[in-house]
């Protein structure tokens, strides 16, 4: 719900600004759907037909609950970002090269809770030890990436063309967000061995995610000025 509210505020801001800038042909706006969610951008000419500045926002969130082996899992996937980029048009046509920085909002959060109506004495293994539900409570995990990340992409479409007010565009690229890391916490911490076992579990996760340092960006949208 918060994601849709933010998108709504962005749409209101875009519409309110577009009326004031309609007569200025050095500005343009777009709405888009992408692998970072739904959102929009504001474009500003730096060098006509050669270089534009783009600032945007996109967001999407989905939560899912499921049960397995007496454990109820709740997961929330959040994708989104605030990109600031330069769009270069080396041939002064529709082809563009994009590079910039992204405030990365991607995050995965999950909670595992033993269902006492199904499993009276559940056991979970963390690190080198096994723990009962009573000793750790619920297990909460968050997967994080770098908060500010560089990105690069290729695409087509110049929203600030002298002879057009409307257009479509598409971009394909990637964000370098570093190695995803896992943070584990429990609602209880009775056993003395638990902190070390949580650290070992986090390190094991990180050792298996070093290949996933890039996040793909694919987006398509409509622009207007």
ABEGO torsion letter per residue (X at the ends): XAAAAAAAAAAAAAAAAAAAAAABAABBBBBBBBAAEBBBBBBBBABBGABBBBBBBBBBBBBBBBBBGGBBBBBBBBBEBBBBBBBBBAAGBABBBBBEBBBBABBBBBBBBBBAAABABBBBBBEABBBBAAAAEBBBBBBBBBABBBBBBBBBEBABBAABABBBBBBBBBBBAEBBBBBBBBABBABAAAAAAAAAAAAAAAAAAAABABBBBBBBBBBBX
